[in-house]
Amino acid sequence: DDAFVLFEACEALAPGSARTALARAGLGLLGPLRLLSGEGEASPLLDRGPHDPAEFQPLVSVGPPSEGRALGYWRDEPDAPPLFVAERKPLPREQKPGVSAFGPGVSFSPVA
């Protein structure tokens, strides 16, 4: 599985600290990759956003965590191979002082 290859590459870049291996590029490990690095508790909802459908499995955060962007697998069935990699982007909202620029809601786009 490609996710294991990505985790092994992160371990090679930062032995014992895979989660921080991609931080300089603005990326972070999520979900099962975070579990492999010894962080988080096993849960089917680990690192899922409040608007994520069951088909989306987040693997990598993109940019600042406050933006909520992520890349992950899209699967029609939980035990089937992923159909493609998707990007989750929170929907922008009208700019108001003291209010987050994102949400509610997200969009999903195929990446690969």
C-alpha positions as CSV (number, residue, x, y, z in Angstrom):
1,D,0.0,0.0,0.0
2,D,1.3,3.5,-0.9
3,A,0.5,4.8,2.6
4,F,3.1,2.4,4.1
5,V,5.7,3.5,1.5
6,L,5.1,7.1,2.5
7,F,5.4,6.3,6.2
8,E,8.7,4.4,5.6
9,A,10.0,7.4,3.6
10,C,9.1,9.7,6.5
11,E,10.8,7.4,9.0
12,A,14.0,7.4,6.8
13,L,13.9,11.2,6.7
14,A,13.3,11.6,10.4
15,P,14.0,8.4,12.3
16,G,11.8,8.1,15.4
17,S,9.9,11.3,14.4
18,A,8.1,10.4,11.2
19,R,5.3,12.8,11.9
20,T,7.6,15.8,11.7
21,A,9.5,14.6,8.6
22,L,7.4,16.7,6.2
23,A,6.8,19.7,8.4
24,R,9.3,21.9,6.5
25,A,7.1,21.4,3.4
26,G,4.0,22.3,5.3
27,L,2.7,18.7,5.4
28,G,1.8,16.5,8.4
29,L,0.8,12.9,8.8
30,L,-2.9,12.1,9.7
31,G,-5.0,9.1,10.5
32,P,-3.4,5.7,10.1
33,L,0.0,7.3,9.4
34,R,-0.1,9.2,12.7
35,L,-1.0,5.9,14.4
36,L,2.0,4.2,12.9
37,S,4.2,7.0,14.3
38,G,2.9,6.2,17.8
39,E,0.6,9.1,18.2
40,G,-3.2,9.2,18.5
41,E,-5.7,6.5,19.6
42,A,-7.0,3.9,17.2
43,S,-10.4,5.2,16.0
44,P,-12.1,5.1,12.7
45,L,-12.7,8.8,13.1
46,L,-9.1,9.8,13.8
47,D,-8.3,13.1,12.1
48,R,-11.5,13.2,10.2
49,G,-13.1,16.5,9.7
50,P,-16.7,17.1,10.8
51,H,-17.9,17.2,7.2
52,D,-15.8,14.2,5.9
53,P,-17.9,11.4,4.3
54,A,-17.1,7.8,5.2
55,E,-15.4,7.3,1.9
56,F,-12.6,9.8,2.7
57,Q,-9.6,8.6,4.7
58,P,-7.3,11.5,5.5
59,L,-3.5,10.7,5.3
60,V,-1.6,14.1,5.0
61,S,-2.5,17.6,6.2
62,V,-1.7,20.4,3.8
63,G,-0.7,23.8,5.1
64,P,-1.6,25.2,8.5
65,P,-3.9,23.0,10.6
66,S,-6.3,25.9,10.9
67,E,-7.1,25.6,7.2
68,G,-8.2,22.0,7.4
69,R,-6.8,21.0,4.0
70,A,-5.9,17.3,3.6
71,L,-5.0,14.6,1.1
72,G,-6.4,11.2,1.5
73,Y,-7.7,8.0,0.0
74,W,-11.2,7.8,-1.4
75,R,-12.8,4.4,-1.1
76,D,-16.2,3.1,-1.9
77,E,-15.8,0.1,0.3
78,P,-13.7,0.1,3.5
79,D,-11.9,-3.1,2.6
80,A,-11.4,-2.3,-1.1
81,P,-8.3,-0.6,-2.5
82,P,-8.6,3.2,-2.8
83,L,-10.1,4.5,-6.0
84,F,-8.0,7.7,-6.0
85,V,-6.3,10.3,-3.9
86,A,-8.6,13.2,-3.0
87,E,-8.0,16.7,-1.6
88,R,-10.3,18.1,1.1
89,K,-10.6,21.9,1.1
90,P,-12.8,23.8,3.5
91,L,-15.2,26.2,1.8
92,P,-14.4,29.8,2.2
93,R,-16.8,32.1,4.0
94,E,-17.4,35.8,4.0
95,Q,-14.5,37.6,5.7
96,K,-15.6,39.1,9.1
97,P,-13.4,40.2,11.9
98,G,-12.8,37.5,14.5
99,V,-14.5,34.8,12.4
100,S,-12.6,31.9,10.7
101,A,-12.2,32.4,7.0
102,F,-13.3,28.8,6.4
103,G,-16.4,26.6,6.9
104,P,-18.9,25.3,7.3
105,G,-18.6,22.7,4.7
106,V,-15.8,21.2,2.5
107,S,-15.2,20.3,-1.1
108,F,-13.4,17.2,-2.3
109,S,-11.5,17.0,-5.6
110,P,-9.7,14.0,-7.1
111,V,-5.9,14.5,-7.3
112,A,-4.5,11.3,-8.6
